[in-house]
Amino acid sequence: MTQKIIIAALAVFLTLSCKNETKSTQEKSQNEAIQEKNQETFFKISLAQWSLNEPIRNGKMNPLDFADKANELGFKGIEYVSQLYTPMMETFDSPEIALDSILPILKAKTDKYGIKNVLIMVDHEGPLSAKDDAERNQAVENHKKWVDAAQYLGCHSIRVNLQGADDEKAWKEASIKGLTSLADYAATKNINVIVENHGGFSSNGEKLMEVINGVNKENVGTLPDFGNFCMRLKDPADYWSGCAEEYDMYKGVQEMMPKAFGVSAKTFNFDDEGNETDIDFTRMLQLVKDAGYTGFVGIEYEGDDLEPEEGIILTRKLLIKDAQNVK
């Protein structure tokens, strides 16, 4: 199949994408966003694509329409998630051919709406903290295409995970090697490599910062996530088994902020006053401000009780409200 045919097919796919919102709902979301902008914050607000993972994964939303949805909701910054494009990419002969066809569509949409491409969250490309050199080096190679994608889109960073070795000392040594190798390549593209607290040793703020400082490169940093500090599950084979050991979330964010290139505002549940039931957002935002951070704070709603768009809107309102309480 030629590139022209592929691009044409994708264009048809875009045209036939399902539009679930009515015009009145779209206008309401845009009006709310305009009103919220009148309240000053010390940071910018972006939308993490993972907030929409449910409609994307169940086929109700085309991941190529991410910028359309973000614009509809009034956002001017977006954060991509690589795994949400995997099913589409698997229909091509190679990931590289897939990205050559997909990226121009994503960039054209953000250019159209004046939306900033902030970063790409990269998953399932191999363990950068693998003890085995060959396995770790292959993971580095697998991540390089996303560095190239980030450069093309105008993102400042790719977010990676540090998983692999199950021994603390081996994990630290392998993580430094994996990050150093990937960061050296990313530096040639003017892209940062940032690590999220995302389970295991990486959710221990102190240990993660030992790795980041051990790499000691200007383009290596962190993406503190307000809600990802579970270091050990009750059942390692079952993600939903609950957390057996959790790192102090406020301590972790404070430790990670000095090297932060982004911040992820995670929400799950809200009380009747619109506050997150388990995370003190005023306290979190104070830590963010105290670190001198003024970049994008990405909304990442992961709750089950609300529709994704409702959770996104409530998270944005909470961020704006609690930003007023920060000293």
C-alpha positions in Angstrom: 0.0 0.0 0.0 1.5 3.4 -1.0 1.9 6.3 1.4 -0.7 8.3 -0.5 -3.3 5.6 -0.2 -2.5 5.2 3.5 -2.9 8.9 4.1 -6.1 9.0 2.1 -7.5 6.1 4.1 -6.7 7.9 7.3 -8.4 11.1 6.0 -11.6 9.1 5.3 -11.4 7.5 8.7 -11.1 11.0 10.3 -14.1 12.3 8.3 -16.3 9.4 9.4 -15.2 9.7 13.1 -18.1 9.7 15.6 -18.9 13.1 17.0 -20.6 12.4 20.4 -21.1 16.0 21.6 -23.8 18.3 20.4 -23.0 21.9 19.4 -24.6 23.3 22.5 -22.5 21.1 24.8 -19.3 22.2 22.8 -20.2 25.9 23.2 -20.9 25.4 26.9 -17.4 23.8 27.5 -15.7 26.6 25.5 -17.6 29.3 27.5 -16.6 27.6 30.8 -13.0 27.5 29.7 -13.1 31.2 28.7 -14.5 32.1 32.2 -11.9 30.0 33.9 -9.1 31.7 32.0 -10.1 35.0 33.7 -8.8 33.5 37.0 -5.1 33.8 37.2 -2.9 30.8 37.9 0.9 30.6 38.2 1.0 27.7 35.8 -0.6 26.6 32.4 -3.1 23.8 32.1 -2.8 21.0 29.6 -4.9 17.9 29.0 -3.3 14.4 29.3 -4.7 12.0 26.7 -4.9 9.3 29.3 -8.0 11.2 30.7 -9.7 10.0 27.5 -8.3 6.5 27.4 -11.7 4.8 28.1 -13.5 6.2 25.0 -10.4 5.7 22.9 -9.9 2.1 23.9 -13.5 1.2 23.5 -13.7 2.7 20.0 -15.9 5.6 20.8 -13.2 8.2 20.1 -10.5 8.2 17.5 -7.1 9.0 19.0 -6.4 11.2 16.0 -9.2 13.5 17.2 -7.4 14.3 20.5 -6.7 17.9 19.5 -10.3 18.4 18.3 -11.6 17.3 21.7 -9.0 19.3 23.6 -10.0 22.4 21.6 -13.7 21.7 22.2 -13.0 21.7 26.0 -10.9 24.8 25.8 -7.4 23.5 26.3 -4.3 25.0 24.7 -1.8 22.3 25.6 -2.0 18.5 25.2 0.0 15.5 26.3 0.0 12.3 24.2 0.0 8.7 25.3 1.9 6.4 22.9 0.0 3.2 23.7 -3.3 4.7 22.7 -2.0 4.7 19.1 -0.7 1.1 19.2 -3.8 -0.5 17.6 -3.7 1.9 14.7 0.0 1.6 14.3 -0.2 -2.2 14.2 -2.1 -1.9 10.9 1.0 -0.5 9.2 4.0 -2.5 8.0 6.2 -0.9 10.7 6.0 1.6 13.6 8.1 4.1 11.6 5.8 4.0 8.6 2.8 4.4 10.9 4.3 7.5 12.6 5.2 9.0 9.2 1.5 8.8 8.4 0.0 9.7 11.8 2.2 12.5 13.0 1.4 15.0 10.1 -2.3 14.6 11.0 -1.7 15.3 14.7 0.5 18.3 13.9 -1.9 19.7 11.4 -4.7 19.6 13.9 -2.8 21.3 16.7 -1.5 24.0 14.3 -5.1 24.6 13.2 -6.3 25.2 16.8 -3.2 26.9 18.1 -2.6 24.1 20.6 0.8 23.4 22.1 2.1 19.8 21.9 3.7 19.4 25.4 5.0 15.9 25.7 4.5 12.2 24.8 4.0 9.6 27.5 5.8 6.5 26.2 4.7 3.0 27.4 5.3 -0.6 26.5 8.6 0.0 24.6 10.7 -2.3 26.8 12.4 -2.0 30.3 14.9 0.9 30.5 15.9 -0.5 33.9 16.6 -4.1 32.7 19.6 -5.7 34.3 20.5 -7.4 31.0 22.4 -5.1 28.7 20.9 -6.4 25.5 17.4 -6.1 26.8 18.0 -2.6 28.1 19.7 -1.4 24.9 16.8 -2.7 22.8 14.4 -0.7 25.0 16.5 2.4 24.4 16.3 1.7 20.6 12.6 1.2 20.9 12.1 4.6 22.6 14.1 6.5 19.9 11.2 6.7 17.5 9.2 8.6 20.1 12.0 11.0 20.6 11.9 11.7 16.9 8.1 12.0 17.1 8.3 14.5 20.0 10.8 16.6 18.0 8.5 16.6 14.9 5.4 17.6 17.0 7.3 20.3 18.9 7.0 18.7 22.3 9.7 19.4 24.9 9.9 15.9 26.4 9.0 12.3 26.3 7.9 10.6 29.5 9.4 7.2 30.2 9.0 4.5 32.9 11.9 3.0 34.9 11.0 -0.7 35.2 13.1 -3.8 34.9 15.4 -5.1 37.6 13.7 -6.2 40.8 16.7 -5.6 43.0 17.2 -2.1 44.3 20.9 -1.8 43.6 20.6 -3.4 40.2 17.6 -1.2 39.3 19.5 2.0 40.2 22.5 1.0 38.2 20.5 -0.2 35.2 18.2 2.9 35.3 21.2 5.3 35.2 22.6 3.4 32.2 19.3 3.3 30.3 18.5 6.9 30.9 22.0 8.1 30.1 22.0 6.3 26.7 18.5 7.5 25.8 19.2 11.0 26.9 22.4 11.2 24.8 20.3 10.5 21.7 17.4 12.8 22.8 19.9 15.7 23.3 20.7 15.5 19.6 17.0 16.2 19.0 16.7 18.9 21.7 14.3 16.7 23.6 14.1 16.0 27.4 13.7 12.5 28.9 11.6 12.7 32.0 10.6 10.0 34.5 7.2 9.6 36.2 6.7 8.0 39.5 4.9 4.9 38.1 5.2 2.0 40.4 7.9 0.0 42.0 11.2 1.7 42.9 10.2 4.7 40.7 7.4 5.6 43.1 10.0 6.0 45.9 10.8 9.7 45.5 14.1 9.5 47.2 15.4 6.5 45.2 14.1 8.0 41.9 16.0 11.2 42.6 19.2 9.2 43.3 18.8 7.9 39.7 18.0 11.3 38.2 21.0 13.0 40.0 23.2 10.0 39.1 22.5 10.6 35.4 23.2 14.3 35.9 22.2 15.5 32.5 20.4 18.8 31.7 17.8 17.0 29.6 16.9 14.4 32.2 14.3 15.2 34.8 10.9 14.2 36.3 7.2 14.2 35.8 5.7 14.2 39.3 2.3 12.6 39.4 0.1 13.5 42.3 -1.4 10.0 42.6 1.2 7.3 41.5 3.1 6.5 44.7 2.2 2.9 45.2 5.5 1.0 45.5 4.0 -2.5 46.0 0.7 -4.0 45.1 -1.1 -6.5 47.4 -0.9 -8.9 44.4 1.9 -8.1 42.0 -0.1 -10.0 39.2 -3.3 -7.9 39.8 -3.1 -4.2 39.2 -6.5 -3.8 40.9 -5.6 -5.7 44.1 -4.8 -2.5 46.0 -1.7 -1.0 47.3 0.3 -2.8 50.0 3.0 -0.1 50.4 2.7 3.6 49.5 5.2 6.4 49.5 4.1 9.7 51.1 2.7 11.6 48.1 3.5 15.1 49.3 7.1 14.1 50.2 7.5 12.4 46.8 6.3 15.4 44.9 8.5 17.8 46.9 11.5 15.6 46.2 10.8 15.4 42.5 9.9 19.0 41.8 13.5 20.4 41.6 14.0 18.5 38.3 10.4 18.6 37.0 9.8 19.4 33.4 6.1 18.7 33.8 3.5 18.0 36.5 0.6 15.5 36.3 -2.5 16.5 38.3 -4.1 13.1 39.0 -7.7 12.9 40.1 -10.0 9.9 41.0 -13.0 11.0 43.0 -14.6 14.3 44.0 -16.6 15.4 47.1 -19.7 17.6 46.9 -17.6 20.7 47.0 -15.5 19.6 44.0 -12.4 18.6 46.0 -10.4 15.5 45.3 -11.2 13.1 48.1 -7.7 11.7 48.7 -5.3 14.4 47.4 -5.0 17.9 48.9 -4.6 20.0 45.8 -3.8 23.2 47.6 -0.9 21.5 49.4 0.3 19.9 46.1 0.1 23.2 44.2 2.0 24.9 47.0 4.8 22.4 46.6 4.8 23.1 42.8 4.9 26.8 43.3 7.6 26.7 46.0 9.8 24.9 43.4 9.5 27.8 41.1 7.6 25.8 38.5 5.4 27.8 36.0 5.0 25.3 33.1 2.1 23.1 32.2 0.2 21.1 34.8 -1.5 18.2 32.9 -5.0 17.0 33.9 -5.2 13.3 34.2 -8.6 12.1 35.4 -8.7 8.4 36.2 -12.0 8.0 38.1 -14.7 5.5 37.4 -17.8 7.4 38.6 -17.9 10.2 36.1 -17.8 10.5 32.4 -14.2 11.4 31.3 -15.2 14.9 30.1 -17.0 15.6 33.4 -14.0 14.5 35.4 -11.7 16.6 33.2 -13.8 19.7 33.7 -14.0 19.2 37.5 -10.2 18.7 37.7 -9.6 21.9 35.8 -12.0 23.8 38.1 -10.2 22.3 41.1 -6.8 23.4 39.8 -8.0 26.9 39.2 -9.8 27.2 42.6 -6.9 25.8 44.7 -4.3 27.9 42.8 -6.0 30.9 44.4 -5.2 29.5 47.8 -1.5 29.1 47.2 0.7 31.7 48.9 
